[in-house]
Amino acid sequence: MTNAAKTGELTKVKLEVYKDDRYQNKIGYFDLPINPEQFSQQFQIEYNRSQANGAQHNDPEYKYTRPQELKLDFIFDGTGVVPDKQNPGKFHRDVVSQLQEFFQLTYTMNPETHKPNFLRLLWGDFSFGYGRKNGFNCILTNLQVNYTLFASDGKPLRAKLSATFTSYTEQKLRLLEENKKSPDLTHQRKVKAGDTLPLMTYRTYDDSSYYLQIAKVNGLINFRRLATNTDLRFPPLEKTEL
């Protein structure tokens, strides 16, 4: 349970800001003054839908899964009715300064890394997306600002932001999270009692016919008797076919 939940305070959406893609060097955070009324998530899988001439109802070939997108619509208000959490007892009266802070943390290129910062979106204990823990590691990929209220001197008093955040996983962690049986990755597997090379090849590629190529890759002379606890390499399919 969050501290806000314990005190009865409304939990606000928070953006933690990190300089590095491993989310170890935190450089700041930004609390949305007003929570969004709704948000949307997009999950998309890409398939190759092309088919041979004259063929009907082909099974689409899986290509890849796109990174998850999270879309938030929220408001910055400068009319003096929204409490400023960073300054107890005061209220937000300047939309422009809120926008500048948000831009600096999420959109502007960090001069040390030469790219925008990495973000972690938090909203209480909510888990964003299938299999995710609390929080959504992401980068800002699209932002639209609409000004909807103005003072008599033309100063904006309210701005509506539509932001798209795309999930981000550091490369080493992404490889660990991906399916370890993918035939597009090199795997190292330990021989267990009862294992045969055709069986291990089938477990990796769903096809045992590559076992002679795997024997060659690993320099096996007598592949019919595998030594228990030895490690064997299973490279991507295109490499085993050379």
C-alpha positions in Angstrom: 0.0 0.0 0.0 1.3 3.5 -0.9 1.8 6.3 1.6 -0.9 8.3 -0.1 -3.4 5.4 0.4 -2.5 5.2 4.1 -3.2 8.9 4.6 -6.3 9.0 2.4 -4.6 11.4 -0.1 -5.4 10.9 -3.8 -2.5 9.0 -5.5 -1.1 11.1 -8.3 0.5 9.9 -11.5 4.3 10.2 -11.1 7.0 10.2 -13.7 10.4 9.2 -12.4 13.2 10.4 -14.6 16.5 8.5 -15.3 19.6 9.4 -17.2 20.5 5.8 -18.1 18.5 3.0 -19.8 19.2 0.6 -16.8 17.1 2.9 -14.6 19.8 3.2 -12.0 20.7 6.9 -12.2 17.6 8.8 -11.1 17.8 12.6 -11.8 14.3 13.8 -10.8 10.6 13.2 -11.0 7.4 15.0 -12.1 4.0 14.6 -10.4 1.0 15.3 -12.6 -1.0 18.1 -10.8 -4.3 16.6 -12.1 -4.7 12.9 -12.7 -6.0 11.9 -16.2 -9.6 10.9 -16.4 -8.7 8.0 -18.6 -5.7 6.4 -20.3 -5.4 3.8 -23.1 -2.9 1.0 -23.8 -2.1 -0.4 -27.2 -0.7 -3.9 -27.7 0.2 -4.8 -31.3 1.6 -7.9 -33.0 3.0 -7.8 -36.5 2.3 -10.6 -38.9 3.4 -11.2 -42.5 0.1 -11.5 -44.3 1.4 -11.9 -47.8 0.4 -15.1 -49.6 1.2 -17.0 -52.8 -0.9 -16.3 -55.9 -4.1 -18.3 -55.8 -3.6 -19.4 -52.2 -6.4 -18.8 -49.7 -6.6 -18.6 -45.9 -2.8 -18.8 -45.3 -1.6 -18.9 -41.7 -0.1 -15.4 -41.1 3.7 -15.6 -40.2 4.6 -14.0 -36.9 7.2 -11.2 -37.4 7.5 -9.4 -34.0 5.6 -7.8 -31.1 5.6 -4.1 -31.1 6.5 -2.2 -27.8 3.5 -1.4 -25.7 2.2 2.1 -26.0 0.5 4.0 -23.2 -1.5 7.2 -24.0 -2.3 9.8 -21.4 -4.5 12.9 -21.7 -3.9 15.3 -18.8 -4.2 19.0 -17.9 -2.0 21.7 -16.6 -4.0 24.4 -14.9 -2.9 27.9 -13.9 -6.1 29.4 -12.6 -5.0 29.1 -9.0 -7.4 26.2 -8.0 -5.0 23.3 -8.2 -2.7 22.7 -5.2 1.0 22.7 -5.8 2.2 19.5 -4.1 5.8 20.8 -4.1 4.9 24.0 -2.2 2.3 23.1 0.5 -0.3 25.8 0.9 0.2 27.3 -2.6 -1.6 26.7 -5.9 -0.5 26.5 -9.5 -0.7 29.8 -11.2 1.6 29.4 -14.2 1.0 26.9 -17.0 4.1 27.9 -18.9 6.5 27.0 -16.0 4.7 23.6 -15.6 5.2 22.9 -19.3 8.8 24.0 -19.3 9.6 21.6 -16.4 7.8 18.8 -18.1 9.6 19.4 -21.4 13.0 19.6 -19.6 12.5 16.2 -17.9 10.8 14.2 -20.7 11.4 15.8 -24.1 14.5 17.9 -24.2 17.8 16.1 -25.1 20.0 15.5 -22.0 23.4 17.2 -22.8 25.2 14.3 -21.0 23.7 11.5 -22.9 22.7 13.3 -26.1 19.2 11.8 -26.0 16.0 12.5 -24.0 15.7 10.9 -20.6 14.3 7.5 -19.7 11.1 7.5 -17.8 9.2 5.3 -15.3 5.5 6.0 -15.0 3.9 5.1 -11.7 0.3 5.3 -10.5 0.0 3.8 -7.1 0.2 0.0 -7.2 -1.3 -0.3 -10.7 0.6 -2.7 -13.1 0.8 -1.4 -16.6 0.5 -4.3 -19.1 0.7 -8.0 -19.0 3.4 -9.5 -16.8 4.7 -6.1 -15.6 5.5 -5.1 -12.1 4.5 -1.8 -10.6 5.5 0.9 -13.0 6.0 1.3 -16.7 9.5 1.9 -18.0 9.2 4.0 -21.1 10.3 7.0 -23.3 8.1 9.8 -24.5 7.5 9.3 -28.3 4.7 11.8 -29.0 3.3 14.9 -27.4 0.6 17.4 -28.4 -0.3 20.5 -26.4 -3.6 22.3 -26.8 -4.2 25.6 -25.0 -7.8 25.9 -23.9 -8.1 28.9 -21.6 -6.4 32.3 -21.6 -6.2 35.4 -19.4 -7.1 38.8 -20.7 -3.5 39.5 -21.6 -3.3 36.4 -23.7 -1.4 34.3 -21.1 -2.4 30.6 -21.2 -4.3 29.5 -18.1 -5.0 25.9 -19.1 -3.3 23.4 -21.4 -4.4 19.9 -22.3 -1.6 17.5 -23.1 -1.9 14.3 -25.1 1.2 12.2 -24.5 2.3 8.8 -25.9 4.8 6.8 -23.9 6.4 3.7 -25.5 7.7 0.9 -23.3 11.5 0.6 -23.1 13.6 -2.4 -21.9 17.3 -2.2 -21.8 18.9 -4.6 -24.3 20.4 -7.2 -21.9 17.2 -7.4 -19.9 15.1 -7.6 -23.0 17.1 -10.6 -24.2 16.6 -12.3 -20.9 12.8 -11.6 -21.0 12.4 -12.9 -24.6 11.6 -16.5 -25.3 14.8 -18.4 -24.7 13.8 -20.9 -27.4 13.9 -18.4 -30.2 15.8 -19.9 -33.2 17.1 -16.3 -34.0 19.4 -16.3 -30.9 22.5 -18.2 -30.0 21.9 -20.5 -27.0 24.2 -22.4 -24.7 22.6 -25.5 -23.2 24.0 -28.0 -20.7 23.8 -31.7 -21.4 21.7 -33.6 -18.9 21.5 -37.3 -18.3 19.5 -39.0 -21.1 19.9 -36.1 -23.6 20.7 -36.9 -27.2 21.8 -34.3 -29.8 18.6 -34.7 -31.9 16.5 -34.2 -28.8 18.4 -31.1 -27.7 18.2 -29.8 -31.3 14.5 -30.3 -31.4 14.0 -28.4 -28.1 15.8 -25.4 -29.5 14.5 -25.3 -33.1 11.4 -27.5 -33.0 13.2 -29.5 -35.6 15.7 -32.3 -35.0 17.1 -32.4 -38.5 19.8 -29.8 -37.7 21.6 -32.1 -35.3 24.5 -32.8 -37.8 25.2 -29.1 -38.2 25.1 -28.7 -34.4 27.6 -31.5 -34.0 29.9 -29.7 -36.5 29.5 -26.3 -34.7 30.5 -27.9 -31.4 33.3 -30.1 -32.9 31.7 -33.3 -31.8 33.2 -36.5 -33.1 31.0 -39.0 -31.3 27.7 -37.1 -31.0 25.8 -40.3 -30.1 27.3 -40.2 -26.7 27.1 -36.8 -25.1 29.1 -36.1 -21.9 26.8 -35.1 -19.1 27.2 -31.5 -17.8 29.1 -30.3 -20.9 27.9 -27.1 -22.7 26.8 -27.1 -26.3 26.2 -24.0 -28.5 23.1 -23.7 -30.7 23.5 -20.8 -33.0 20.7 -19.1 -35.1 19.3 -21.3 -37.8 20.8 -19.3 -40.7 24.3 -20.0 -39.3 23.7 -23.8 -38.9 22.7 -24.0 -42.6 26.0 -22.5 -43.8 
